[in-house]
Amino acid sequence: MTEVKEKIKKTVLESRLYKDFSHLTIELLKKQNARAEAIERANEIIQSEVEELATELTDQFFHLMLKFMVKKSST
């Protein structure tokens, strides 16, 4: 029985269909990895932009608060 299983396994592994399926699977995984890397890079860019905007907004807020305090103290 084991010998029959081994022959079946060998036949399947050597078959063109198996090789084609394996090749397609590998290509699909490569594309998925490329997409994942692109998404990861986009997320890094977005995170950087958000941090920059947060810093800019914080600076503007403190500038306005300072302006308000100066104006209030002069009245």
N, CA, C and O atoms as a CHARMM CRD file, in Angstrom:
* protein
*
  300
    1    1 MET  N      0.82600  -1.19600   0.00000 PROA 1      0.00000
    2    1 MET  CA     0.00000   0.00000   0.00000 PROA 1      0.00000
    3    1 MET  C      0.86700   1.25600   0.00000 PROA 1      0.00000
    4    1 MET  O      0.58200   2.21200  -0.72100 PROA 1      0.00000
    5    2 THR  N      1.92000   1.25100   0.80500 PROA 2      0.00000
    6    2 THR  CA     2.82100   2.39300   0.86800 PROA 2      0.00000
    7    2 THR  C      3.48400   2.62900  -0.48200 PROA 2      0.00000
    8    2 THR  O      3.68800   3.77400  -0.88600 PROA 2      0.00000
    9    3 GLU  N      3.81500   1.56400  -1.16800 PROA 3      0.00000
   10    3 GLU  CA     4.45100   1.67600  -2.48300 PROA 3      0.00000
   11    3 GLU  C      3.49800   2.34100  -3.48300 PROA 3      0.00000
   12    3 GLU  O      3.92200   3.16200  -4.29700 PROA 3      0.00000
   13    4 VAL  N      2.23500   1.99100  -3.42000 PROA 4      0.00000
   14    4 VAL  CA     1.22700   2.58800  -4.29700 PROA 4      0.00000
   15    4 VAL  C      1.08900   4.07500  -3.99100 PROA 4      0.00000
   16    4 VAL  O      1.02500   4.89400  -4.90700 PROA 4      0.00000
   17    5 LYS  N      1.04400   4.42700  -2.71100 PROA 5      0.00000
   18    5 LYS  CA     0.95600   5.83600  -2.31200 PROA 5      0.00000
   19    5 LYS  C      2.15800   6.61500  -2.82600 PROA 5      0.00000
   20    5 LYS  O      2.01200   7.73500  -3.31600 PROA 5      0.00000
   21    6 GLU  N      3.33400   6.03300  -2.71800 PROA 6      0.00000
   22    6 GLU  CA     4.55100   6.70100  -3.18200 PROA 6      0.00000
   23    6 GLU  C      4.51600   6.92000  -4.69200 PROA 6      0.00000
   24    6 GLU  O      4.92400   7.97400  -5.18000 PROA 6      0.00000
   25    7 LYS  N      4.02600   5.91900  -5.43400 PROA 7      0.00000
   26    7 LYS  CA     3.92400   6.05500  -6.89400 PROA 7      0.00000
   27    7 LYS  C      2.92600   7.14900  -7.26800 PROA 7      0.00000
   28    7 LYS  O      3.16600   7.94000  -8.18000 PROA 7      0.00000
   29    8 ILE  N      1.81400   7.17900  -6.55800 PROA 8      0.00000
   30    8 ILE  CA     0.81000   8.22300  -6.81400 PROA 8      0.00000
   31    8 ILE  C      1.39800   9.59600  -6.50100 PROA 8      0.00000
   32    8 ILE  O      1.24500  10.53600  -7.28100 PROA 8      0.00000
   33    9 LYS  N      2.05600   9.70200  -5.38000 PROA 9      0.00000
   34    9 LYS  CA     2.67700  10.97300  -4.97800 PROA 9      0.00000
   35    9 LYS  C      3.70200  11.41600  -6.00900 PROA 9      0.00000
   36    9 LYS  O      3.73200  12.58500  -6.39200 PROA 9      0.00000
   37   10 LYS  N      4.54000  10.49500  -6.45800 PROA 10     0.00000
   38   10 LYS  CA     5.56800  10.80400  -7.45300 PROA 10     0.00000
   39   10 LYS  C      4.92600  11.26200  -8.76000 PROA 10     0.00000
   40   10 LYS  O      5.37700  12.22800  -9.37600 PROA 10     0.00000
   41   11 THR  N      3.87700  10.56600  -9.17600 PROA 11     0.00000
   42   11 THR  CA     3.18000  10.92200 -10.41300 PROA 11     0.00000
   43   11 THR  C      2.57000  12.31400 -10.31500 PROA 11     0.00000
   44   11 THR  O      2.66200  13.10800 -11.25100 PROA 11     0.00000
   45   12 VAL  N      1.95100  12.60300  -9.18400 PROA 12     0.00000
   46   12 VAL  CA     1.34300  13.92300  -8.98700 PROA 12     0.00000
   47   12 VAL  C      2.40500  15.01000  -9.01000 PROA 12     0.00000
   48   12 VAL  O      2.23800  16.03100  -9.67700 PROA 12     0.00000
   49   13 LEU  N      3.50200  14.79500  -8.28000 PROA 13     0.00000
   50   13 LEU  CA     4.55400  15.81000  -8.20200 PROA 13     0.00000
   51   13 LEU  C      5.23300  16.04600  -9.54600 PROA 13     0.00000
   52   13 LEU  O      5.73700  17.13900  -9.80400 PROA 13     0.00000
   53   14 GLU  N      5.24900  15.04100 -10.39100 PROA 14     0.00000
   54   14 GLU  CA     5.88000  15.17900 -11.70400 PROA 14     0.00000
   55   14 GLU  C      4.90100  15.64400 -12.77700 PROA 14     0.00000
   56   14 GLU  O      5.31200  15.92800 -13.90200 PROA 14     0.00000
   57   15 SER  N      3.64800  15.72300 -12.45600 PROA 15     0.00000
   58   15 SER  CA     2.64700  16.07800 -13.46600 PROA 15     0.00000
   59   15 SER  C      2.75500  17.54600 -13.86400 PROA 15     0.00000
   60   15 SER  O      3.16700  18.39400 -13.07300 PROA 15     0.00000
   61   16 ARG  N      2.37700  17.82200 -15.09800 PROA 16     0.00000
   62   16 ARG  CA     2.40900  19.19000 -15.62400 PROA 16     0.00000
   63   16 ARG  C      1.41200  20.07500 -14.86700 PROA 16     0.00000
   64   16 ARG  O      1.70600  21.23500 -14.57600 PROA 16     0.00000
   65   17 LEU  N      0.25700  19.53600 -14.55600 PROA 17     0.00000
   66   17 LEU  CA    -0.75800  20.30200 -13.83400 PROA 17     0.00000
   67   17 LEU  C     -0.22400  20.77300 -12.48400 PROA 17     0.00000
   68   17 LEU  O     -0.42300  21.92700 -12.10200 PROA 17     0.00000
   69   18 TYR  N      0.44500  19.89300 -11.77300 PROA 18     0.00000
   70   18 TYR  CA     1.01300  20.25100 -10.47200 PROA 18     0.00000
   71   18 TYR  C      2.06000  21.34700 -10.63500 PROA 18     0.00000
   72   18 TYR  O      2.09100  22.31400  -9.87300 PROA 18     0.00000
   73   19 LYS  N      2.93100  21.17700 -11.65600 PROA 19     0.00000
   74   19 LYS  CA     3.97800  22.18600 -11.88800 PROA 19     0.00000
   75   19 LYS  C      3.36700  23.52900 -12.26300 PROA 19     0.00000
   76   19 LYS  O      3.81300  24.57300 -11.78500 PROA 19     0.00000
   77   20 ASP  N      2.33900  23.50500 -13.12200 PROA 20     0.00000
   78   20 ASP  CA     1.66800  24.75000 -13.49900 PROA 20     0.00000
   79   20 ASP  C      1.01400  25.40600 -12.28600 PROA 20     0.00000
   80   20 ASP  O      1.10500  26.62000 -12.09900 PROA 20     0.00000
   81   21 PHE  N      0.36000  24.59700 -11.47300 PROA 21     0.00000
   82   21 PHE  CA    -0.29000  25.11300 -10.26900 PROA 21     0.00000
   83   21 PHE  C      0.74500  25.69800  -9.31100 PROA 21     0.00000
   84   21 PHE  O      0.52900  26.76200  -8.73000 PROA 21     0.00000
   85   22 SER  N      1.86200  25.00500  -9.15100 PROA 22     0.00000
   86   22 SER  CA     2.92300  25.50100  -8.26900 PROA 22     0.00000
   87   22 SER  C      3.46600  26.82700  -8.77500 PROA 22     0.00000
   88   22 SER  O      3.69300  27.75400  -7.99700 PROA 22     0.00000
   89   23 HSD  N      3.67500  26.91300 -10.09600 PROA 23     0.00000
   90   23 HSD  CA     4.18600  28.15100 -10.68900 PROA 23     0.00000
   91   23 HSD  C      3.19400  29.29600 -10.47200 PROA 23     0.00000
   92   23 HSD  O      3.58500  30.40300 -10.10100 PROA 23     0.00000
   93   24 LEU  N      1.91300  29.02000 -10.70600 PROA 24     0.00000
   94   24 LEU  CA     0.89000  30.05000 -10.49800 PROA 24     0.00000
   95   24 LEU  C      0.82300  30.48900  -9.04200 PROA 24     0.00000
   96   24 LEU  O      0.66500  31.67300  -8.74500 PROA 24     0.00000
   97   25 THR  N      0.94500  29.53300  -8.15000 PROA 25     0.00000
   98   25 THR  CA     0.91800  29.84900  -6.72000 PROA 25     0.00000
   99   25 THR  C      2.09000  30.74300  -6.34600 PROA 25     0.00000
  100   25 THR  O      1.92600  31.71600  -5.61100 PROA 25     0.00000
  101   26 ILE  N      3.26200  30.41300  -6.84900 PROA 26     0.00000
  102   26 ILE  CA     4.45700  31.21800  -6.56400 PROA 26     0.00000
  103   26 ILE  C      4.29200  32.63100  -7.11900 PROA 26     0.00000
  104   26 ILE  O      4.61300  33.60500  -6.43900 PROA 26     0.00000
  105   27 GLU  N      3.79200  32.74500  -8.35200 PROA 27     0.00000
  106   27 GLU  CA     3.58800  34.06600  -8.95100 PROA 27     0.00000
  107   27 GLU  C      2.55500  34.87300  -8.16500 PROA 27     0.00000
  108   27 GLU  O      2.72300  36.07500  -7.96300 PROA 27     0.00000
  109   28 LEU  N      1.49900  34.21500  -7.72900 PROA 28     0.00000
  110   28 LEU  CA     0.48200  34.89400  -6.92400 PROA 28     0.00000
  111   28 LEU  C      1.07400  35.40300  -5.61400 PROA 28     0.00000
  112   28 LEU  O      0.79900  36.52800  -5.19600 PROA 28     0.00000
  113   29 LEU  N      1.88200  34.57800  -4.97600 PROA 29     0.00000
  114   29 LEU  CA     2.51900  34.99600  -3.72100 PROA 29     0.00000
  115   29 LEU  C      3.46900  36.16800  -3.94200 PROA 29     0.00000
  116   29 LEU  O      3.54700  37.07200  -3.11000 PROA 29     0.00000
  117   30 LYS  N      4.19000  36.15500  -5.06400 PROA 30     0.00000
  118   30 LYS  CA     5.08600  37.27800  -5.37200 PROA 30     0.00000
  119   30 LYS  C      4.28700  38.56900  -5.53100 PROA 30     0.00000
  120   30 LYS  O      4.67800  39.62000  -5.02300 PROA 30     0.00000
  121   31 LYS  N      3.15500  38.47600  -6.24800 PROA 31     0.00000
  122   31 LYS  CA     2.31500  39.66700  -6.44300 PROA 31     0.00000
  123   31 LYS  C      1.73500  40.15200  -5.11900 PROA 31     0.00000
  124   31 LYS  O      1.68200  41.35400  -4.86000 PROA 31     0.00000
  125   32 GLN  N      1.30300  39.21200  -4.28500 PROA 32     0.00000
  126   32 GLN  CA     0.75900  39.59300  -2.97900 PROA 32     0.00000
  127   32 GLN  C      1.82900  40.25600  -2.12400 PROA 32     0.00000
  128   32 GLN  O      1.55000  41.23000  -1.42500 PROA 32     0.00000
  129   33 ASN  N      3.05600  39.73400  -2.17500 PROA 33     0.00000
  130   33 ASN  CA     4.15300  40.34400  -1.41900 PROA 33     0.00000
  131   33 ASN  C      4.44700  41.74600  -1.93200 PROA 33     0.00000
  132   33 ASN  O      4.68200  42.66700  -1.14900 PROA 33     0.00000
  133   34 ALA  N      4.43500  41.90300  -3.26300 PROA 34     0.00000
  134   34 ALA  CA     4.68000  43.22600  -3.84500 PROA 34     0.00000
  135   34 ALA  C      3.59200  44.20600  -3.41200 PROA 34     0.00000
  136   34 ALA  O      3.88000  45.35400  -3.07600 PROA 34     0.00000
  137   35 ARG  N      2.34300  43.74400  -3.42400 PROA 35     0.00000
  138   35 ARG  CA     1.23900  44.60800  -2.97800 PROA 35     0.00000
  139   35 ARG  C      1.38700  44.96700  -1.50200 PROA 35     0.00000
  140   35 ARG  O      1.18300  46.11500  -1.10900 PROA 35     0.00000
  141   36 ALA  N      1.74000  43.98000  -0.69900 PROA 36     0.00000
  142   36 ALA  CA     1.90900  44.22800   0.73900 PROA 36     0.00000
  143   36 ALA  C      3.02400  45.24000   0.97700 PROA 36     0.00000
  144   36 ALA  O      2.89400  46.11800   1.83000 PROA 36     0.00000
  145   37 GLU  N      4.12000  45.12100   0.22500 PROA 37     0.00000
  146   37 GLU  CA     5.22400  46.07600   0.36400 PROA 37     0.00000
  147   37 GLU  C      4.78200  47.47000  -0.06300 PROA 37     0.00000
  148   37 GLU  O      5.14100  48.45800   0.57800 PROA 37     0.00000
  149   38 ALA  N      4.00400  47.55600  -1.14300 PROA 38     0.00000
  150   38 ALA  CA     3.51500  48.85900  -1.60600 PROA 38     0.00000
  151   38 ALA  C      2.58100  49.48400  -0.57200 PROA 38     0.00000
  152   38 ALA  O      2.65500  50.68400  -0.30900 PROA 38     0.00000
  153   39 ILE  N      1.71300  48.67500   0.00800 PROA 39     0.00000
  154   39 ILE  CA     0.79900  49.17500   1.04600 PROA 39     0.00000
  155   39 ILE  C      1.58200  49.62900   2.27000 PROA 39     0.00000
  156   39 ILE  O      1.27400  50.66300   2.86200 PROA 39     0.00000
  157   40 GLU  N      2.58700  48.86000   2.64500 PROA 40     0.00000
  158   40 GLU  CA     3.41500  49.22500   3.80200 PROA 40     0.00000
  159   40 GLU  C      4.12800  50.55000   3.55400 PROA 40     0.00000
  160   40 GLU  O      4.19800  51.39800   4.44400 PROA 40     0.00000
  161   41 ARG  N      4.65700  50.72700   2.34900 PROA 41     0.00000
  162   41 ARG  CA     5.34300  51.98000   2.00700 PROA 41     0.00000
  163   41 ARG  C      4.35600  53.15000   2.01400 PROA 41     0.00000
  164   41 ARG  O      4.66800  54.23000   2.51600 PROA 41     0.00000
  165   42 ALA  N      3.17000  52.92900   1.45500 PROA 42     0.00000
  166   42 ALA  CA     2.14800  53.98300   1.44900 PROA 42     0.00000
  167   42 ALA  C      1.76800  54.36300   2.87600 PROA 42     0.00000
  168   42 ALA  O      1.59400  55.54400   3.17600 PROA 42     0.00000
  169   43 ASN  N      1.64000  53.38500   3.74500 PROA 43     0.00000
  170   43 ASN  CA     1.32300  53.66400   5.15000 PROA 43     0.00000
  171   43 ASN  C      2.42200  54.48000   5.81700 PROA 43     0.00000
  172   43 ASN  O      2.13800  55.37600   6.61200 PROA 43     0.00000
  173   44 GLU  N      3.67800  54.17300   5.49600 PROA 44     0.00000
  174   44 GLU  CA     4.79000  54.94900   6.05800 PROA 44     0.00000
  175   44 GLU  C      4.72100  56.39700   5.59700 PROA 44     0.00000
  176   44 GLU  O      4.93800  57.31800   6.38400 PROA 44     0.00000
  177   45 ILE  N      4.41700  56.59500   4.31200 PROA 45     0.00000
  178   45 ILE  CA     4.31500  57.95300   3.76800 PROA 45     0.00000
  179   45 ILE  C      3.16100  58.69900   4.43000 PROA 45     0.00000
  180   45 ILE  O      3.30700  59.85700   4.82100 PROA 45     0.00000
  181   46 ILE  N      2.01600  58.03200   4.55400 PROA 46     0.00000
  182   46 ILE  CA     0.84800  58.65300   5.18800 PROA 46     0.00000
  183   46 ILE  C      1.14800  59.00500   6.63800 PROA 46     0.00000
  184   46 ILE  O      0.80300  60.09300   7.09800 PROA 46     0.00000
  185   47 GLN  N      1.78800  58.09500   7.35600 PROA 47     0.00000
  186   47 GLN  CA     2.13100  58.35500   8.75600 PROA 47     0.00000
  187   47 GLN  C      3.05200  59.56400   8.86500 PROA 47     0.00000
  188   47 GLN  O      2.87900  60.40200   9.75000 PROA 47     0.00000
  189   48 SER  N      4.01800  59.65500   7.97800 PROA 48     0.00000
  190   48 SER  CA     4.93400  60.78900   7.98100 PROA 48     0.00000
  191   48 SER  C      4.18300  62.09400   7.72000 PROA 48     0.00000
  192   48 SER  O      4.42800  63.10200   8.38200 PROA 48     0.00000
  193   49 GLU  N      3.26900  62.06800   6.75400 PROA 49     0.00000
  194   49 GLU  CA     2.48000  63.26000   6.43300 PROA 49     0.00000
  195   49 GLU  C      1.59100  63.66700   7.61100 PROA 49     0.00000
  196   49 GLU  O      1.47300  64.85200   7.92300 PROA 49     0.00000
  197   50 VAL  N      0.97200  62.69300   8.25700 PROA 50     0.00000
  198   50 VAL  CA     0.10400  62.98000   9.40400 PROA 50     0.00000
  199   50 VAL  C      0.91700  63.59000  10.54200 PROA 50     0.00000
  200   50 VAL  O      0.48100  64.55200  11.17400 PROA 50     0.00000
  201   51 GLU  N      2.09500  63.03100  10.80000 PROA 51     0.00000
  202   51 GLU  CA     2.95100  63.58100  11.85900 PROA 51     0.00000
  203   51 GLU  C      3.35800  65.01200  11.53400 PROA 51     0.00000
  204   51 GLU  O      3.38400  65.87200  12.41500 PROA 51     0.00000
  205   52 GLU  N      3.67500  65.26600  10.26600 PROA 52     0.00000
  206   52 GLU  CA     4.05800  66.61200   9.84400 PROA 52     0.00000
  207   52 GLU  C      2.88600  67.58400  10.00800 PROA 52     0.00000
  208   52 GLU  O      3.06400  68.70500  10.48300 PROA 52     0.00000
  209   53 LEU  N      1.69200  67.14700   9.61300 PROA 53     0.00000
  210   53 LEU  CA     0.50500  67.99400   9.77500 PROA 53     0.00000
  211   53 LEU  C      0.19300  68.25100  11.24300 PROA 53     0.00000
  212   53 LEU  O     -0.17900  69.36500  11.61200 PROA 53     0.00000
  213   54 ALA  N      0.33900  67.24100  12.07500 PROA 54     0.00000
  214   54 ALA  CA     0.08800  67.40800  13.51000 PROA 54     0.00000
  215   54 ALA  C      1.05500  68.42600  14.10000 PROA 54     0.00000
  216   54 ALA  O      0.65800  69.27200  14.90200 PROA 54     0.00000
  217   55 THR  N      2.30100  68.34600  13.71100 PROA 55     0.00000
  218   55 THR  CA     3.29900  69.31000  14.18600 PROA 55     0.00000
  219   55 THR  C      2.94200  70.71900  13.72400 PROA 55     0.00000
  220   55 THR  O      3.01000  71.67500  14.49700 PROA 55     0.00000
  221   56 GLU  N      2.56400  70.83300  12.45900 PROA 56     0.00000
  222   56 GLU  CA     2.19300  72.13500  11.90800 PROA 56     0.00000
  223   56 GLU  C      0.96900  72.71200  12.62400 PROA 56     0.00000
  224   56 GLU  O      0.94400  73.89600  12.95800 PROA 56     0.00000
  225   57 LEU  N     -0.03800  71.88100  12.85600 PROA 57     0.00000
  226   57 LEU  CA    -1.23500  72.34800  13.55900 PROA 57     0.00000
  227   57 LEU  C     -0.92700  72.75300  14.99500 PROA 57     0.00000
  228   57 LEU  O     -1.45700  73.74700  15.49200 PROA 57     0.00000
  229   58 THR  N     -0.08100  71.99400  15.65000 PROA 58     0.00000
  230   58 THR  CA     0.31200  72.32800  17.02400 PROA 58     0.00000
  231   58 THR  C      1.03100  73.66900  17.05500 PROA 58     0.00000
  232   58 THR  O      0.76000  74.51100  17.91200 PROA 58     0.00000
  233   59 ASP  N      1.95000  73.86100  16.11300 PROA 59     0.00000
  234   59 ASP  CA     2.67300  75.13300  16.03100 PROA 59     0.00000
  235   59 ASP  C      1.71000  76.29200  15.79600 PROA 59     0.00000
  236   59 ASP  O      1.82500  77.33700  16.43700 PROA 59     0.00000
  237   60 GLN  N      0.76100  76.11100  14.88200 PROA 60     0.00000
  238   60 GLN  CA    -0.21300  77.16600  14.59500 PROA 60     0.00000
  239   60 GLN  C     -1.09400  77.45000  15.80800 PROA 60     0.00000
  240   60 GLN  O     -1.40800  78.60600  16.09500 PROA 60     0.00000
  241   61 PHE  N     -1.49100  76.39900  16.51700 PROA 61     0.00000
  242   61 PHE  CA    -2.32000  76.56500  17.70500 PROA 61     0.00000
  243   61 PHE  C     -1.58700  77.39800  18.75700 PROA 61     0.00000
  244   61 PHE  O     -2.14800  78.34400  19.30900 PROA 61     0.00000
  245   62 PHE  N     -0.32900  77.04100  19.03100 PROA 62     0.00000
  246   62 PHE  CA     0.42500  77.78600  20.04000 PROA 62     0.00000
  247   62 PHE  C      0.69800  79.21600  19.59400 PROA 62     0.00000
  248   62 PHE  O      0.72500  80.12800  20.42000 PROA 62     0.00000
  249   63 HSD  N      0.89800  79.41900  18.30200 PROA 63     0.00000
  250   63 HSD  CA     1.09500  80.76800  17.77800 PROA 63     0.00000
  251   63 HSD  C     -0.17300  81.60200  18.00100 PROA 63     0.00000
  252   63 HSD  O     -0.09600  82.75400  18.42900 PROA 63     0.00000
  253   64 LEU  N     -1.33300  81.01400  17.71000 PROA 64     0.00000
  254   64 LEU  CA    -2.59300  81.73200  17.92300 PROA 64     0.00000
  255   64 LEU  C     -2.85000  81.99800  19.40000 PROA 64     0.00000
  256   64 LEU  O     -3.32700  83.07300  19.76400 PROA 64     0.00000
  257   65 MET  N     -2.53900  81.02900  20.24900 PROA 65     0.00000
  258   65 MET  CA    -2.71900  81.21300  21.69600 PROA 65     0.00000
  259   65 MET  C     -1.82100  82.34100  22.20000 PROA 65     0.00000
  260   65 MET  O     -2.24900  83.18000  22.99200 PROA 65     0.00000
  261   66 LEU  N     -0.58900  82.35100  21.73800 PROA 66     0.00000
  262   66 LEU  CA     0.34600  83.39900  22.14000 PROA 66     0.00000
  263   66 LEU  C     -0.16400  84.76100  21.67300 PROA 66     0.00000
  264   66 LEU  O     -0.12800  85.73500  22.42600 PROA 66     0.00000
  265   67 LYS  N     -0.63200  84.82400  20.44400 PROA 67     0.00000
  266   67 LYS  CA    -1.17400  86.05600  19.88900 PROA 67     0.00000
  267   67 LYS  C     -2.37600  86.52500  20.72000 PROA 67     0.00000
  268   67 LYS  O     -2.50400  87.71100  21.02500 PROA 67     0.00000
  269   68 PHE  N     -3.24600  85.58900  21.07800 PROA 68     0.00000
  270   68 PHE  CA    -4.42300  85.89700  21.88400 PROA 68     0.00000
  271   68 PHE  C     -4.01000  86.41500  23.25700 PROA 68     0.00000
  272   68 PHE  O     -4.58000  87.38800  23.75000 PROA 68     0.00000
  273   69 MET  N     -3.02100  85.76800  23.87900 PROA 69     0.00000
  274   69 MET  CA    -2.57800  86.17700  25.21300 PROA 69     0.00000
  275   69 MET  C     -1.93800  87.55800  25.18400 PROA 69     0.00000
  276   69 MET  O     -2.14400  88.35900  26.09700 PROA 69     0.00000
  277   70 VAL  N     -1.17400  87.83700  24.15300 PROA 70     0.00000
  278   70 VAL  CA    -0.54800  89.15900  24.02900 PROA 70     0.00000
  279   70 VAL  C     -1.62600  90.21500  23.83500 PROA 70     0.00000
  280   70 VAL  O     -1.58900  91.27700  24.45800 PROA 70     0.00000
  281   71 LYS  N     -2.57800  89.91700  22.97300 PROA 71     0.00000
  282   71 LYS  CA    -3.66600  90.85900  22.71300 PROA 71     0.00000
  283   71 LYS  C     -4.48600  91.09500  23.98100 PROA 71     0.00000
  284   71 LYS  O     -4.86400  92.22800  24.27800 PROA 71     0.00000
  285   72 LYS  N     -4.75700  90.02600  24.72200 PROA 72     0.00000
  286   72 LYS  CA    -5.55100  90.12500  25.94600 PROA 72     0.00000
  287   72 LYS  C     -4.80100  90.93900  27.01200 PROA 72     0.00000
  288   72 LYS  O     -5.40800  91.73600  27.72700 PROA 72     0.00000
  289   73 SER  N     -3.50900  90.73800  27.11200 PROA 73     0.00000
  290   73 SER  CA    -2.74100  91.45300  28.14200 PROA 73     0.00000
  291   73 SER  C     -2.56300  92.92900  27.80000 PROA 73     0.00000
  292   73 SER  O     -2.33500  93.74500  28.69300 PROA 73     0.00000
  293   74 SER  N     -2.66400  93.28100  26.52100 PROA 74     0.00000
  294   74 SER  CA    -2.50400  94.68300  26.14400 PROA 74     0.00000
  295   74 SER  C     -3.81100  95.46600  26.25500 PROA 74     0.00000
  296   74 SER  O     -3.80600  96.69300  26.15900 PROA 74     0.00000
  297   75 THR  N     -4.91200  94.78000  26.45300 PROA 75     0.00000
  298   75 THR  CA    -6.19600  95.50000  26.57900 PROA 75     0.00000
  299   75 THR  C     -6.56700  95.76100  28.01000 PROA 75     0.00000
  300   75 THR  O     -7.61200  96.35300  28.27900 PROA 75     0.00000
